[in-house]
Amino acid sequence: MADMRAVAAELRHGSAARDLRADAKFDRQLQLLDQRLSDQAAALEKFKSQNSVLKNSLIYLPFARDDLLRDLPPGTEVHEQFDALIEKVMLQSTRAAMDGHDAVAADITALQRSLAGQPLRLREKFDHLARHIQMIDQFQQETPMLVSRLTSGSEKGGLTEAYRDYFARQQQRATTYQLFLLAATLLLLAYAIAAFIRLRGNTQKLQLAASVFSHATECISITDSQGAILDVNPAFTKVTGYSRAEVLGRNPRILQSGRQDAEFYTRMWQTIRESGQWQGEIYNRRKDGVVYPEWLSITAVIQNGQVSHYIGSFTDLTQRKQSEVAIHNLAFYDPLTGLPNRRLLTDRCQQALASSVRTGKRGALLFIDLDHFKTINDTLGHSIGDLLLQQVAARLSSCVRKGDTVARLGGDEFVVMLEDLSENTVTAAEQTESVGENILATLSLPYLLDSHEHRNTPSIGATLFSGKQQSIGELFKQADIAMYQAKQAGRNTLRFFDQDMQNTLTKRIAFEAELQKALENRQFQLYYQIQVDEFNCPIGAEALIRWIHPERGMVSPLEFIAVAEDTGLILPIGHWVLETACAQLKVWQQTAATRDLVLAVNVSARQFLQENFVAEVQVVIRHHAIEPSRLKLELTESMLLDNIEDTIATMNELKTLGVQFSLDDFGTGYSSLQYLKRLPLDQLKIDQSFVRDLVTDSSDRAIVRTIIAMAHSLNLTVIAEGVETEEQRQLLRDNGCTHYQGYLFGKPLPIAQFENLVHETTRSVVEIAWQI
């Protein structure tokens, strides 16, 4: 612009000015040049002014937008209209667009109408913001025209023509002036372009900074040099619970929790003054009063050697702290029950042993195992088993003192460690026994699991320790041995460790290994005990498993069935029995003498209540192509004590296949009478304990008569087992029992001998019939 004015001055007052002024046409061109320069100067000043206002308005716009959006209900049409308006204005500012200005005005008008029913303060805020938007809109329209006016070079055309027409003789000099004008025009154009680029770049930077501030996950606050809060971002309000309006102008000390004393803050600000920044972990308080940990960074902003602002940024450490606690709990606590796990128990045992050495006081370790817990898991499902474990944990914790430890090792195994018992061994044992008896009583109470009442009992093994020459592993082993002794004693009892238990456990472990080998090496056989009617006609048999040990010979089921139940081997053994029995039924179907025999197979509770038991039976029946009614499953009353509903459902499914059911050992249980009408039974089996003294004991005779009458009233057949004398059979027959099983008719035999017995018995019956 200065160069253009110098050219004009030269033309007006220079060496050629007199000649040029003499020409009216050129004089008019010169006047136009002056006017053009004046216009461009005015346009440049206006451009600078508008550029400054536009820049400030664009800086103000994001903050004003956030302030107004907080007062607008989120998700409403007004909220969406306002978002659309702000987005349109910001897009026009970044693109320097010429279109869309009418739309902005229309949007403002529409929003004013939509806000007509809103509070006065909200409308005033919007009107103030609308004036800024209109100013931005107006200046965006005028800026391109100002740039056009600033960069216009049309004035040189008239001067060139005047020089060509009237000053041909000074062509060279005119050319020089044209070059001056061209250079000035290019400089002015370059300046205008640079100014526009700077404006656009600053706008983008402001938008980026505002976006980072608004969307940062870290909480950010900006204060003045005195600590008054000037602005906070949305993350700050989300974490602290304070709104932006509530904290503006206030000091960040409103967040102090009281966890840090005055000396802490003195050291913190001393560090900020010396280094310009500080960072560390601190506890602050939310608006609702909850204290939370955060990682805080404070930075001082220096301008002209003085602090102008402080920027604080912090991250909420609540989740991180919770994760650390969770990791610690996973390492040292059982996630299901919340009790200490084996690792923490081991650590506490070490401390207890060391304390026992120092004080001379004894301690005790109680190893607790839930009876038949595997059956619960297998029959009711793991979710019910987990509920039981949680309730057991709570009950155990209520049975001990505050300083004692209750831990879960895994599965259904719990350990209670007692400390500070008497120095006297007998007294310490009595104290331990008292706690153990309390645990037995507490854990034997009914459990409410998934709206159903269940009962469970524990077996407890206990050992005392004094810390002298004892290791943790040795203590665990002793308590475990004592627990197994409690199991063998009938469960639901407490046993203390002694050396005889160690020897018993060693034998038990060896026996379990041999039982597993027996299954693998096919050492089991089925024996068959004949069942007859009142005429001695064979009607069926009971399949009884026998273990033919290569060294010990025949091992009684009484010795290995309980072990098989404890180890879980009862499931593969039970499947083998079912498979073998059905294979034998298929063979019997081929012979007239055995075609009508019914084979009774004993089924354990654990096997019967498996989810896939019905499918297992169905597969075996189809595989051997047998008549299902020839298979009779014998259940015991003890199986009905728990899960009667599941038992009935399984029985009904099997009855649909045609399978028969006999209730074995009837009369020895307590709870089946009330369910007897609901059970889809075919037969009741009188237990041999009532048959044994039937002739001499009137009570047994009364019980037998009751069972027979009950069976007949329910349309069930009745069979007596353990019949060994003719007198017993006669009494049974006189009272209405016409099916028998016992040594009077035949003991359990291998298949070949059993089939011979069937043929002989049948022949004898036929001979007697012919004689009659």
KAQUIQUI-V339519 format. One record per backbone hydrogen bond with DSSP energy under -1.0 kcal/mol. CO is the residue of the C=O (numbers start at 1). NH is the residue of the N-H. Records with the same first field share a line. If there is no record, write none. Layout:
# KAQUIQUI-V339519
CO->NH  NH
This chain:
# KAQUIQUI-V339519
1->5
2->6
3->7
4->8
5->9
6->10
7->11
8->12
9->13
10->14
14->17
16->20
17->21
18->22
20->23
23->27
24->28
25->29
26->30
27->31
28->32
29->33
30->34
31->35
32->36
33->37
34->38
35->39
36->40
37->41
38->42
39->43
40->44
41->45
42->46
43->47
44->48
45->49
46->50
47->51
48->52
49->53
50->54
51->55
52->56
53->57
54->58
55->59
56->60
57->61
60->64
61->65
62->66
63->67
64->68
65->69
66->70
68->71
73->76
76->80
77->81
78->82
79->83
80->84
81->85
82->86
83->87
84->88
85->89
86->90
87->91
88->92
89->93
90->94
91->95
92->96  97
100->104
101->105
102->106
103->107
104->108
105->109
106->110
107->111
108->112
109->113
110->114
111->115
113->116
115->118
119->123
120->124
121->125
122->126
123->127
124->128
125->129
126->130
127->131
128->132
129->133
130->134
131->135
132->136
133->137
134->138
135->139
136->140
137->141
138->142
139->143
142->146
143->147
144->148
145->149
146->150
147->151
153->156
154->157
155->159
156->160
157->161
158->162
159->163
160->164
161->165
162->166
163->167
168->171
170->174
171->175
172->176
173->177
174->178
175->179
176->180
177->181
178->182
179->183
180->184
181->185
182->186
183->187
184->188
185->189
186->190
187->191
188->192
189->193
190->194
191->195
192->196
193->197
194->198
195->199
196->200
197->201
198->202
199->203
200->204
201->205
202->206
203->207
204->208
205->209
206->210
207->211
208->212
209->213
210->214
211->215
212->216
219->314
220->233
221->312
222->230  231
223->310
224->227
228->224
229->249
231->222
233->237
234->238
235->239
236->240
237->241
240->287
244->248
247->250
250->229
251->254
252->255
253->256
255->285
261->265
262->266
263->267
264->268
265->269
266->270
267->271
268->272
269->273
270->274
271->275
272->276
276->300
278->298
280->296
282->294
284->292
286->289
290->286
292->284
293->317
294->282
295->315
296->280
297->313
298->278
299->311
301->308  309
303->306
306->303
309->301
310->223
311->299
312->221
313->297
314->219
315->295
317->321
318->322
319->323
320->324
321->325
322->326
323->327
324->328
325->329
326->330
327->331
328->332
329->333
332->341
334->338
339->334
340->408
341->345
342->346
343->347
344->348
345->349
346->350
347->351
348->352
349->353
350->354
351->355
352->356
353->357
354->358
355->359
356->360
362->421
363->465
364->418
365->463
366->416
367->461
368->414
369->459
370->373
372->376
373->377
374->378
375->379
376->380
381->385
382->386
383->387
384->388
385->389
386->390
387->391
388->392
389->393
390->394
391->395
392->396
393->397
394->398
396->399
401->404
405->417
407->415
410->413
412->370
413->409  410
414->368
415->407
416->366
417->405
418->364
424->428
425->429
426->430
427->431
428->432
429->433
430->434
431->435
432->436
433->437
434->438
435->439
436->440
437->441
438->442
439->443
440->444
447->454
449->452
452->449
454->447
457->371
459->369
460->495
461->367
462->497
463->365
465->363
471->475
472->476
473->477
474->478
475->479
476->480
477->481
478->482
479->483
480->484
481->485
482->486
483->487
484->488
485->489
486->491
487->490
493->460
495->462
499->503
500->504
501->505
502->506
503->507
504->508
505->509
506->510
507->511
508->512
509->513
510->514
511->515
512->516
513->517
514->518
515->519
516->520
517->521
518->523
523->548
525->546
527->544
528->749
529->542
531->539  540
532->740
533->536
537->533
539->598
540->531
541->600
542->529
544->527
546->525
547->549  555
549->553
553->549
555->547
556->559
557->561
560->564
561->565
562->566
563->567
564->568  570
568->571
569->573
570->574
571->575
572->576
573->577
574->578
575->579
576->580
577->581
578->582
579->583
580->584
581->585
582->586
583->587
584->588
585->589
587->590
588->591
591->595
594->597
598->541
599->632
600->543
601->634
604->608
605->609
607->610
610->613
612->616
613->617
614->618
615->619
616->620
617->621
618->622
619->623
620->624
621->626
627->630
628->631
630->599
631->660
632->601
633->662
634->603
635->664
636->639
637->640
643->647
644->648
645->649
646->650
647->651
648->652
649->653
650->654
651->655
652->656
654->659
660->633
661->682  683
662->635
663->685
665->668
666->687
675->678  679
679->681
682->717
683->663
684->719
685->666
686->721
687->690  691
688->692
691->694
693->697
697->701
698->702
699->703
700->704
701->705
702->706
703->707
704->708
705->709
706->710
707->711
708->712
709->713
710->714
711->716
712->715
717->684
719->686
720->741
723->744
725->729
726->730
727->731
728->732
729->733
730->734
731->735
732->737
733->736
739->720
740->532
741->723
742->745  746
749->528
750->754
751->755
752->756
753->757
754->758
755->759
756->760
757->761
758->762
759->763
760->764
761->765
762->766
763->767
764->768
765->769
766->770
767->771
768->772
